[in-house]
């Protein structure tokens, strides 16, 4: 993960670990306050852009973690048909795929068979 982010932009990893880059100004009371968009320089806007990229990456990672947890705990819900279960499963695995977490076909088949088909 660290290497992936650093490969895209070294500074993004610092933002993820240390927090967003500050864009501050000194107000009339001699106190540092955040810049408004009107007060921003080109350098401040670049900082905002990097902060937004880091936030987007963190949200994407959190979403992926949540979906993978749902995949790991996947089970047929009581009162649902096999078709409804399979649709839900396919949606879940497609969302994981869109986030770059591809579940091999044999793992998906095994998940369905062990969670749905009763062992007699």
N, CA, C and O of each residue as an XYZ file, in Angstrom:
480
protein
N       0.833     -1.177      0.000
C       0.000      0.000      0.000
C       0.884      1.248      0.000
O       0.722      2.131     -0.842
N       1.818      1.311      0.950
C       2.715      2.463      1.061
C       3.449      2.679     -0.257
O       3.501      3.795     -0.772
N       4.014      1.610     -0.794
C       4.779      1.713     -2.032
C       3.907      2.137     -3.204
O       4.348      2.876     -4.084
N       2.659      1.660     -3.209
C       1.738      2.033     -4.281
C       1.479      3.545     -4.267
O       1.531      4.200     -5.307
N       1.207      4.079     -3.097
C       0.936      5.522     -2.992
C       2.192      6.324     -3.309
O       2.134      7.308     -4.046
N       3.328      5.904     -2.753
C       4.577      6.617     -3.005
C       4.908      6.586     -4.497
O       5.441      7.553     -5.041
N       4.592      5.475     -5.151
C       4.814      5.386     -6.588
C       3.997      6.384     -7.380
O       4.441      6.878     -8.416
N       2.812      6.679     -6.898
C       1.962      7.667     -7.580
C       2.411      9.087     -7.257
O       2.522      9.928     -8.150
N       2.669      9.353     -5.975
C       3.058     10.696     -5.542
C       3.603     10.588     -4.121
O       2.864     10.286     -3.184
N       4.885     10.833     -3.973
C       5.539     10.642     -2.675
C       4.861     11.460     -1.568
O       4.711     10.986     -0.442
N       4.464     12.660     -1.891
C       3.871     13.538     -0.880
C       2.518     13.031     -0.381
O       2.122     13.339      0.744
N       1.798     12.252     -1.210
C       0.505     11.716     -0.779
C       0.656     10.831      0.456
O      -0.189     10.864      1.350
N       1.731     10.037      0.509
C       1.933      9.178      1.673
C       2.110     10.010      2.937
O       1.595      9.644      3.993
N       2.829     11.121      2.843
C       2.983     12.014      3.996
C       1.630     12.569      4.443
O       1.366     12.695      5.639
N       0.788     12.895      3.484
C      -0.536     13.426      3.820
C      -1.371     12.352      4.512
O      -2.061     12.635      5.490
N      -1.307     11.113      4.002
C      -2.070     10.012      4.604
C      -1.608      9.770      6.037
O      -2.435      9.577      6.929
N      -0.295      9.779      6.265
C       0.221      9.454      7.595
C       0.239     10.641      8.550
O       0.021     10.469      9.750
N       0.496     11.853      8.032
C       0.672     13.022      8.903
C      -0.524     13.974      8.922
O      -0.585     14.868      9.767
N      -1.456     13.797      8.020
C      -2.603     14.697      7.958
C      -2.464     15.662      6.792
O      -1.412     15.733      6.157
N      -3.531     16.407      6.513
C      -3.555     17.273      5.338
C      -2.531     18.406      5.410
O      -2.129     18.852      6.485
N      -2.130     18.849      4.223
C      -1.249     20.006      4.131
C      -2.043     21.250      4.514
O      -3.184     21.427      4.087
N      -1.435     22.098      5.313
C      -2.135     23.296      5.790
C      -1.967     24.445      4.801
O      -0.902     24.631      4.211
N      -3.030     25.201      4.638
C      -2.999     26.446      3.877
C      -3.532     27.515      4.819
O      -4.740     27.728      4.921
N      -2.609     28.182      5.507
C      -2.987     29.119      6.562
C      -2.561     30.541      6.227
O      -1.670     30.773      5.410
N      -3.223     31.475      6.882
C      -2.845     32.882      6.797
C      -2.938     33.453      8.205
O      -3.543     32.847      9.090
N      -2.348     34.602      8.407
C      -2.413     35.294      9.694
C      -3.516     36.347      9.596
O      -3.498     37.197      8.705
N      -4.493     36.280     10.538
C      -5.580     37.259     10.502
C      -5.178     38.522     11.268
O      -4.039     38.643     11.717
N      -6.103     39.444     11.411
C      -5.807     40.723     12.063
C      -5.438     40.572     13.532
O      -4.755     41.434     14.086
N      -5.874     39.498     14.169
C      -5.520     39.236     15.568
C      -4.201     38.482     15.689
O      -3.851     38.009     16.770
N      -3.465     38.368     14.575
C      -2.184     37.652     14.546
C      -2.326     36.166     14.866
O      -1.433     35.568     15.467
N      -3.461     35.566     14.459
C      -3.718     34.145     14.668
C      -3.778     33.463     13.299
O      -4.333     34.012     12.348
N      -3.190     32.242     13.209
C      -3.256     31.495     11.959
C      -4.657     30.925     11.773
O      -5.200     30.284     12.673
N      -5.231     31.161     10.610
C      -6.550     30.641     10.260
C      -6.467     30.062      8.847
O      -5.623     30.478      8.053
N      -7.338     29.108      8.534
C      -7.311     28.534      7.175
C      -7.635     29.573      6.108
O      -8.474     30.451      6.310
N      -6.955     29.457      4.970
C      -7.244     30.320      3.826
C      -8.605     29.986      3.250
O      -9.036     28.833      3.273
N      -9.267     30.985      2.742
C     -10.460     30.757      1.941
C      -9.992     30.601      0.494
O      -8.842     30.907      0.178
N     -10.854     30.138     -0.363
C     -10.456     29.948     -1.767
C     -10.000     31.269     -2.384
O      -9.071     31.283     -3.191
N     -10.626     32.350     -2.022
C     -10.254     33.651     -2.583
C      -8.840     34.071     -2.176
O      -8.172     34.798     -2.912
N      -8.385     33.616     -1.009
C      -7.060     33.982     -0.510
C      -5.954     33.038     -0.971
O      -4.779     33.289     -0.704
N      -6.311     31.962     -1.655
C      -5.334     30.937     -1.997
C      -4.419     31.356     -3.126
O      -4.819     32.020     -4.082
N      -3.181     30.941     -2.976
C      -2.205     31.094     -4.046
C      -2.230     29.818     -4.879
O      -2.924     28.859     -4.543
N      -1.476     29.818     -5.954
C      -1.380     28.609     -6.783
C      -0.801     27.460     -5.963
O      -1.212     26.312     -6.136
N       0.141     27.750     -5.080
C       0.729     26.714     -4.216
C      -0.325     26.152     -3.248
O      -0.370     24.945     -3.008
N      -1.165     27.028     -2.697
C      -2.236     26.568     -1.807
C      -3.209     25.650     -2.543
O      -3.635     24.630     -2.000
N      -3.558     26.008     -3.765
C      -4.481     25.189     -4.546
C      -3.892     23.814     -4.837
O      -4.619     22.822     -4.855
N      -2.570     23.745     -5.067
C      -1.919     22.454     -5.268
C      -1.987     21.624     -3.990
O      -2.177     20.409     -4.048
N      -1.834     22.272     -2.837
C      -1.959     21.563     -1.558
C      -3.375     21.020     -1.394
O      -3.550     19.882     -0.958
N      -4.379     21.810     -1.732
C      -5.769     21.362     -1.633
C      -5.999     20.161     -2.542
O      -6.684     19.208     -2.173
N      -5.413     20.224     -3.740
C      -5.565     19.117     -4.687
C      -4.932     17.837     -4.130
O      -5.522     16.761     -4.226
N      -3.743     17.952     -3.552
C      -3.085     16.773     -2.968
C      -3.878     16.247     -1.775
O      -3.997     15.034     -1.602
N      -4.417     17.136     -0.958
C      -5.253     16.704      0.165
C      -6.467     15.932     -0.332
O      -6.844     14.913      0.248
N      -7.080     16.423     -1.412
C      -8.264     15.763     -1.972
C      -7.900     14.386     -2.525
O      -8.667     13.437     -2.360
N      -6.750     14.263     -3.174
C      -6.313     12.962     -3.703
C      -6.102     11.969     -2.568
O      -6.510     10.812     -2.663
N      -5.464     12.426     -1.492
C      -5.221     11.542     -0.350
C      -6.538     11.115      0.280
O      -6.702      9.951      0.648
N      -7.476     12.044      0.407
C      -8.782     11.715      0.987
C      -9.522     10.717      0.110
O     -10.133      9.776      0.615
N      -9.470     10.921     -1.203
C     -10.137     10.008     -2.136
C      -9.549      8.609     -1.997
O     -10.287      7.623     -1.995
N      -8.220      8.513     -1.880
C      -7.584      7.220     -1.732
C      -8.020      6.542     -0.432
O      -8.297      5.342     -0.417
N      -8.081      7.315      0.662
C      -8.490      6.752      1.950
C      -9.934      6.255      1.910
O     -10.244      5.195      2.454
N     -10.812      7.019      1.269
C     -12.219      6.610      1.144
C     -12.322      5.337      0.308
O     -13.065      4.419      0.655
N     -11.578      5.285     -0.788
C     -11.586      4.103     -1.646
C     -11.094      2.882     -0.873
O     -11.661      1.795     -0.987
N     -10.043      3.069     -0.094
C      -9.500      1.959      0.694
C     -10.505      1.501      1.743
O     -10.689      0.300      1.942
N     -11.155      2.445      2.415
C     -12.162      2.093      3.425
C     -13.321      1.344      2.797
O     -13.813      0.364      3.357
N     -13.753      1.803      1.639
C     -14.854      1.142      0.920
C     -14.452     -0.288      0.555
O     -15.246     -1.218      0.702
N     -13.230     -0.458      0.084
C     -12.736     -1.781     -0.267
C     -12.673     -2.710      0.927
O     -13.013     -3.889      0.823
N     -12.240     -2.185      2.059
C     -12.164     -2.988      3.284
C     -13.548     -3.435      3.720
O     -13.740     -4.591      4.096
N     -14.518     -2.523      3.672
C     -15.896     -2.848      4.048
C     -16.479     -3.909      3.111
O     -17.088     -4.875      3.572
N     -16.296     -3.735      1.811
C     -16.835     -4.696      0.844
C     -16.177     -6.064      1.002
O     -16.851     -7.090      0.903
N     -14.873     -6.087      1.245
C     -14.200     -7.366      1.401
C     -14.683     -8.074      2.665
O     -14.801     -9.300      2.685
N     -14.956     -7.324      3.694
C     -15.518     -7.907      4.915
C     -16.888     -8.520      4.629
O     -17.204     -9.606      5.117
N     -17.693     -7.823      3.839
C     -18.998     -8.356      3.452
C     -18.836     -9.625      2.623
O     -19.616    -10.567      2.763
N     -17.825     -9.648      1.759
C     -17.552    -10.834      0.956
C     -17.156    -12.008      1.864
O     -17.666    -13.117      1.711
N     -16.260    -11.758      2.791
C     -15.791    -12.816      3.692
C     -16.941    -13.401      4.521
O     -16.962    -14.602      4.791
N     -17.874    -12.575      4.916
C     -18.996    -13.004      5.763
C     -20.259    -13.307      4.968
O     -21.338    -13.451      5.542
N     -20.127    -13.404      3.652
C     -21.289    -13.592      2.792
C     -22.037    -14.874      3.150
O     -21.440    -15.922      3.392
N     -23.347    -14.755      3.174
C     -24.214    -15.898      3.464
C     -25.560    -15.620      2.823
O     -25.907    -14.464      2.582
N     -26.308    -16.652      2.549
C     -27.653    -16.460      2.016
C     -28.547    -15.966      3.147
O     -28.509    -16.490      4.260
N     -29.338    -14.965      2.850
C     -30.244    -14.419      3.852
C     -31.535    -15.212      3.870
O     -32.040    -15.639      2.832
N     -32.050    -15.396      5.053
C     -33.289    -16.167      5.205
C     -34.418    -15.528      4.410
O     -34.606    -14.312      4.434
N     -35.153    -16.358      3.720
C     -36.294    -15.883      2.940
C     -35.930    -15.395      1.552
O     -36.812    -14.966      0.807
N     -34.653    -15.446      1.180
C     -34.218    -14.997     -0.147
C     -34.013    -16.198     -1.061
O     -33.649    -17.287     -0.618
N     -34.254    -15.973     -2.337
C     -34.068    -17.044     -3.307
C     -32.590    -17.139     -3.693
O     -31.795    -16.243     -3.409
N     -32.250    -18.243     -4.344
C     -30.887    -18.428     -4.834
C     -30.545    -17.316     -5.831
O     -29.427    -16.800     -5.821
N     -31.491    -16.949     -6.685
C     -31.255    -15.891     -7.672
C     -30.968    -14.554     -6.985
O     -30.047    -13.840     -7.382
N     -31.744    -14.216     -5.966
C     -31.510    -12.964     -5.232
C     -30.132    -12.982     -4.555
O     -29.418    -11.979     -4.555
N     -29.774    -14.130     -3.984
C     -28.482    -14.272     -3.343
C     -27.364    -14.111     -4.369
O     -26.383    -13.411     -4.115
N     -27.506    -14.746     -5.508
C     -26.468    -14.689     -6.531
C     -26.325    -13.270     -7.087
O     -25.211    -12.819     -7.353
N     -27.433    -12.571     -7.261
C     -27.391    -11.178     -7.726
C     -26.633    -10.313     -6.726
O     -25.800     -9.493     -7.112
N     -26.921    -10.497     -5.449
C     -26.238     -9.736     -4.398
C     -24.747    -10.062     -4.386
O     -23.913     -9.170     -4.230
N     -24.418    -11.335     -4.550
C     -23.028    -11.781     -4.570
C     -22.284    -11.193     -5.774
O     -21.159    -10.713     -5.638
N     -22.909    -11.232     -6.932
C     -22.293    -10.689     -8.146
C     -22.068     -9.191     -8.016
O     -21.015     -8.688     -8.409
N     -23.033     -8.479     -7.476
C     -22.877     -7.036     -7.258
C     -21.699     -6.763     -6.336
O     -20.893     -5.870     -6.597
N     -21.603     -7.522     -5.270
C     -20.510     -7.356     -4.305
C     -19.153     -7.605     -4.960
O     -18.232     -6.805     -4.795
N     -19.022     -8.698     -5.696
C     -17.731     -8.999     -6.329
C     -17.404     -8.015     -7.452
O     -16.232     -7.724     -7.689
N     -18.409     -7.502     -8.138
C     -18.163     -6.494     -9.171
C     -17.684     -5.176     -8.549
O     -16.803     -4.515     -9.099
N     -18.259     -4.799     -7.415
C     -17.805     -3.591     -6.731
C     -16.367     -3.744     -6.256
O     -15.571     -2.811     -6.361
N     -16.035     -4.924     -5.733
C     -14.651     -5.180     -5.331
C     -13.715     -5.082     -6.536
O     -12.627     -4.514     -6.441
N     -14.141     -5.633     -7.655
C     -13.334     -5.585     -8.876
C     -13.101     -4.142     -9.318
O     -12.001     -3.793     -9.746
N     -14.128     -3.307     -9.216
C     -13.991     -1.906     -9.619
C     -13.005     -1.153     -8.733
O     -12.452     -0.132     -9.141
N     -12.788     -1.659     -7.520
C     -11.820     -1.050     -6.604
C     -10.446     -1.707     -6.701
O      -9.540     -1.385     -5.932
N     -10.298     -2.635     -7.656
C      -9.009     -3.261     -7.873
C      -8.768     -4.535     -7.074
O      -7.658     -5.066     -7.069
N      -9.794     -5.022     -6.405
C      -9.653     -6.248     -5.601
C     -10.403     -7.367     -6.319
O     -11.604     -7.548     -6.121
N      -9.697     -8.101     -7.138
C     -10.305     -9.128     -7.968
C     -10.277    -10.465     -7.229
O      -9.226    -10.926     -6.784
N     -11.454    -11.071     -7.112
C     -11.590    -12.372     -6.461
C     -11.535    -13.435     -7.556
O     -12.368    -13.420     -8.462
N     -10.568    -14.363     -7.493
C     -10.492    -15.400     -8.523
C     -11.783    -16.212     -8.607
O     -12.474    -16.411     -7.608
N     -12.094    -16.675     -9.808
C     -13.341    -17.400    -10.041
C     -13.476    -18.608     -9.124
O     -14.556    -18.856     -8.588
N     -12.388    -19.368     -8.935
C     -12.485    -20.562     -8.089
C     -12.824    -20.202     -6.639
O     -13.504    -20.967     -5.956
N     -12.360    -19.057     -6.172
C     -12.707    -18.614     -4.816
C     -14.176    -18.218     -4.719
O     -14.844    -18.494     -3.723
N     -14.665    -17.565     -5.777
C     -16.089    -17.178     -5.786
C     -16.976    -18.409     -5.799
O     -17.968    -18.471     -5.073
N     -16.623    -19.391     -6.622
C     -17.409    -20.628     -6.696
C     -17.389    -21.334     -5.350
O     -18.428    -21.778     -4.863
N     -16.216    -21.437     -4.751
C     -16.106    -22.088     -3.445
C     -16.952    -21.369     -2.392
O     -17.606    -22.011     -1.571
N     -16.936    -20.045     -2.420
C     -17.723    -19.257     -1.458
C     -19.205    -19.587     -1.608
O     -19.892    -19.819     -0.614
N     -19.697    -19.608     -2.840
C     -21.110    -19.907     -3.085
C     -21.443    -21.322     -2.620
O     -22.439    -21.546     -1.932
N     -20.603    -22.260     -3.000
C     -20.894    -23.657     -2.651
C     -20.855    -23.895     -1.146
O     -21.704    -24.615     -0.621
N     -19.906    -23.315     -0.451
C     -19.805    -23.576      0.998
C     -20.820    -22.796      1.815
O     -21.162    -23.211      2.922
N     -21.304    -21.690      1.304
C     -22.230    -20.865      2.071
C     -23.698    -21.145      1.769
O     -24.577    -20.855      2.580
N     -23.950    -21.709      0.602
C     -25.331    -21.834      0.161
C     -25.797    -23.281      0.096
O     -26.868    -23.622      0.597
N     -24.994    -24.115     -0.516
C     -25.405    -25.495     -0.715
C     -25.227    -26.251      0.600
O     -24.115    -26.342      1.120
N     -26.313    -26.790      1.132
C     -26.184    -27.512      2.409
C     -25.433    -28.824      2.226
O     -25.605    -29.533      1.235
N     -24.600    -29.120      3.208
C     -23.851    -30.373      3.196
C     -24.720    -31.439      3.828
O     -25.169    -31.281      4.964
N     -24.964    -32.532      3.101
C     -25.824    -33.603      3.626
C     -25.052    -34.851      3.886
O     -25.621    -35.848      4.330
